[in-house]
């Protein structure tokens, strides 16, 4: 049986990084969608960074979405242009970047910074593209990100794609052959993020040949990457591109930099990749009534806990994690429709849930199980997507920090 070869959705990136002398610990900050119920985190970060060159001034944290005015967005874009025009950022050329992350929890994780062709990405259920979302995409969360991106001249990224390379371990092979002389950055991350080192991988053709093996298949709709983190940001980039391409001539359609988005690719089987459940906190509820309804709906062969004030309440749930998330999603959609005053937030880490619940008298914390990573590609390949926030790659402080920049104009 002959093998079909399709063009690969991945490509190297033309990397911009701060010039020597910029404090990289101030420069790099956590993904914008973290600590949404913890504004004190972002306040402490701003106090630490102050006016120093920082990606903090280039993003809008979701914890501050209430301040998403046109003036705020324009300030962000002015900062981006200032960093380019004042030569804070240096163009280092086209490459892949091998990212070595030592987390606060002692885990070592490897990733490969690259770009992906947004024409090969789909975020809706039943998508057949080579890059697919793993979870429901909430369309209402896309426009705010598009508003920032459409007039931005640069992009940063906190998006992480997972590759099912159990047999080839491609990124590990690149790591074994990296050259210590090609260190781009090596510094401690702020706010308990751990440490990160980036290596320039300039033999881009060799890397492309290595990854091409993932696409050589008789499958008419091969699945190469799934989104592990940052799907709404990637969906915003896709939406922006779909609008922009309507205005382009054929040549620009093929080569416009906004057609691609920067991502970090991580092996599904990386030893430092921790799959964690994403917990829920529901605010402004009658705790007794809510708990009774939830426990009756979630009943199954597995177990988890609810948190109410400082009390831990056991709850039965379906034994298959993805079934537990689906059942909870169905219940919460109905409950929030019937109780307009109730609010749900998605929280990483047991202790963070305990902290939030202890400070909100009319709240209930729901601790959720870990997804079985080995099942992930099969679920997505079948045409399904998981409910929103079904898994997290590590704890909140292990998320990707914004470091590299890339021109999208």
Secondary structure, 3 states (H helix, E strand, C coil): CCCCCCCCCEECEEEEEECCCCCHHHHCEECCCCCCCCHHHHHHHHHHHCCCCCHHHHCCCHHHHHHCCHHHHHHHHHHHHHHHHCCCEEEEEEEEEEEEEECCCCCEEEEEEEEEEHHHEECCCCCCCCEECCECCCHHHHHHHHHHHCCCCEECCCCEEEECCCCCCHHHHHHHCCCHHHEEEEEEECCCCEEEEEEEECCHHHHHHHHHCCCCCCCCCCCCEEEEECHHHHHHHHHHHHHHHHHCCHHHHHHCHHHEEEEEEEECCCCCCCEECCEEEEECCCHHHHHHHHHHHHCCCEEEEEEECCEEEEEEECCCHHHHHHHHHHHHHHHHHHCCCCEEEEECCHHHHHHHHHCCCCEEEECCCCCCHHHHHHHHHCCCCECCCCCEECCHHHCCEECCEEECC
